[in-house]
Each structure stands twice: as C-alpha cells, then as structure tokens.
Amino acid sequence: MQQISEFLMTQKITALVNRYVVTDGTGRDVVAFAEQKRMKLKEQVTLWTGEDRSTVLAGFKARQVMDFGATYDVSGPQGEPLGHFRKDAMASLLRSTWDLAQGDTPPVRGTERSAGIALARRAVEVADAVLPIPLPVPFVYHFDFARDAEPVMSVERKRGIRDRYVVRIQDARLDRRLALCMAVALDALQSR
C-alpha cells in the first residue's frame, strides 16, 4: 500500500491578488505559498517554499492567451519541465474535467466527484451572471484524479467562509510540486 501525502490549502483573498498557503497535513508548517494576479491575459502562477518568497518551488504558465481549453506548463525552480495540465473544455460542459501529465507516465484525469453538484453550481453561475448582485456559491466541490481507475490524487473543498482544501496524493510517483500546482489551479482557474 502506498503512503498518502496530505496537505491543507487555504486561499486568502485580497484586492488585487489571490493568495494560497499550503501547509503540511497538520496545518502547522508552510510547504508552499502562491499568488495569482487577477485579470491577466496569460496566466502565470509561481509557488514559493514560504510566504517570504525567497525560494521558488514550482510554477505554471499558460501556453497561450486566455483559452477555455488552455494548456498550462508546470516547471521547477530552474525552469525544468515537471509536466502540464489542461481543462478538457468539452467534458467540462457537464462536469469540470482536467488532464494532468507528468513526463512519460500515462496521463491522469481529474473530474468533479458529483455530477449533481456540478450542474447545480453551473446554474448558480448562470444566475450570478445575469443578476445585479453576486450570489454566494453554496456548493463544495471535490476532484478525483485517477489513472486506469487507480486513485492518484484528490482535492476536497471544505465548507467555510474562506476557500479551504485538503489535497491528498495517493500515488507516490506523482511529483508533489505538480500536484500542488494543479490544486492551486483548480481554485484559481475553475471558473474559466
């Protein structure tokens, strides 16, 4: 049996950026920190090893300018490729679906766990787009990533005022940095 790595990710919303703090499973030690600038045409997010931003852990960058099926390349601190991910635009019409690839290993597919919640969330997003006041999204969503029906990682959103997630890596072959970039992207890019 493989050992499961668990992390906690919390989003802190500020006026101009979304901040993500990733801690170990106990919630005490920061293992990654990221900031996403809003309204960028070509998305790029850097993960550092701490909130002091002194050491780069990894990062992801869109290959092209805003695209619903954009591919994001993930690289390590020296720019070395770690893998890539992309949203499957067609499959995501019903339930958000992401493809995650690392090197020569077979790709991993991540899908929203509940089709019912996915559809209800879309209904709220449509209503929010036409109403003059923003609606809170009352649904928590979870993503399960698998390769050949074997679990690789999961990202579970917890109920609460702030966005909080539990990130579990069930396959030790998956690069932790790639997994954490994917977890940040699920929150940062989900509505695109």
N, C-alpha and C positions, 0 to 999 in steps of 0.2 A: 504494500500500500504506500502511495506517495504522501509525503508530508504536505499539508496545506499551509500556504503562507497567507496571512490575513493582515489587511491594512484598513485604516479608517481615513476617509477623505471628507473634509469639510470645506464648503465654499463660503467665502466671505465676500459679500457684495459691497463695492464702493462706487463712487460716482462715475469713474472712468474705466475701471478695470474689475474683472472678476478675479479673486484670489482663491487658490486652492492650497490647503495644508493637508499633507498626507502624513499620518503617524503610523507607528507600528500597531499591532493588534491590541496593545494595552492602552493606546491613546496618549502615551507619555512622550515618546521620542519621535521627533520630526525626521522623516526619511526623505521627504520631497516637498518642494514649495513651487507653485507656478502662478503666473499671472497671464490673463488673457485680456488684451486691449479690445474694447468693443468697437464695432463698426469698421473693421479693417477689410480691405478688398481681398487681400491674400493672407489668409490666416496663418499665423505662426505663434507657437507657444513654447516657452523654454521652461524646463523643470530644473530646479536647483536642489542641492542637498540640504538646504536650510533657508530660513527666512532672511538670512544675511546676504543671500545671493552671491556668495563668494566662489562656489564651485558648481559648475554645470553638471547635471546628472544625465539629462537627455532632452530632446525636444522634438516637436513635429511641425511640419510646414506643408501647406497645400502646394500641389504641383502647378495649379492654375488659379486664376482669379475666380471668386465665388461661383460655385457649381454645385448643384444638388447631389451629384454623384462624384464629387471631387475625391481624389486620392491624396492621402497625407503621408509623406515620407517621415520616418522616425529615425533619428540619428543619435549617436552617443556624444560624449563631451568633446571629442576630437573631430566630430563630423562623420565618423564611421557609420555606415548604414546598419540599423538594427532590424528594420522591417518596414512595413507600411500597412495602412488600413484605409478602407473606403466604405462609404454608405452605399448600399445597394438600393438605388432610387426606386426601381420598380417593386421590389419586395417590400420596401418601406411604406408603400401606399397603404398597406393593411397593417403591418406591424414592423416597426423600425428594425432594420437588419444591417449589420456591419460585417465586412470581411476583413480579417486580420491575418497578415502573413509575416513569417519570420524565416529568412534565409531559404534553404531548400526543403524545409519541412512542409507537409501539406497544410493548406490554409485552414483557418479556424473561422467558423461562422457564429456570430453573436446575434441573438434575436430577443426581442422583448418577450418575457415569460408569458404574459397574459394577453391574448388577442382581445378580450373584452375590455380590459383597461386601455389598451392601445386605441381602440375605436372610441371609447368614451373621452379619452384625452384629446383626440383629434376633434371631436365635437366641441369641446370647451375651447380649443384653439381657434376654430372657425367662428364661434360666437364672440370670442375675445377680439377677433379682427374686425368685426362689424359694430360692436358696442362701443359707446364713447368712454366707458370706464374699464380698466383692466380687471379681468376675473382671476381669482386665485385658482391654480390648478390643484384640485384636492386629491389627485391620484399619485400614489407612489408607483414607480416602475422599476422593474428588475430586468437585467440582461444576463442571459446564459450563453457562454461561448463553448462550442464543442467541436471536436474533430472526430469524424467517424463515430458519432453518438457517444463519445467519451468526453466527460467534462474537462475543460481546460481552465476556464476562469469564470467568475460571476461578479456582477456589480449590482448590489442591492441598495436601493434608496430607502432611508429610514424616515419615518414620519417626524415632522417638526417644522418649526418656522424656517430654520436655515436648511439648505441642501446638505445632507449628510449621507455618506455611502459607506458600505462595507465592501471591500474589494478582496475577493478570495482567488488565489492562484492555486488550482488543483493539479496542474501539470508542471513539474519542476523544469521541464525543457523550455518553457516559455520565459523569455527574458523579462525579469521583473520591471525593467525600465520601459519596455514596450507595453507591458500590461498597465503600468501606471499612466503612461501617455494615453492609452485607449480609455482608461477610466476618466481622466480629465476631459477628453474629447467627448465622451458620452454626455456629459453635462454641458460643456461649452458649445458643442455643435448640434445638439439634439434637435433644436427647433428649425434647423436648416434643411 
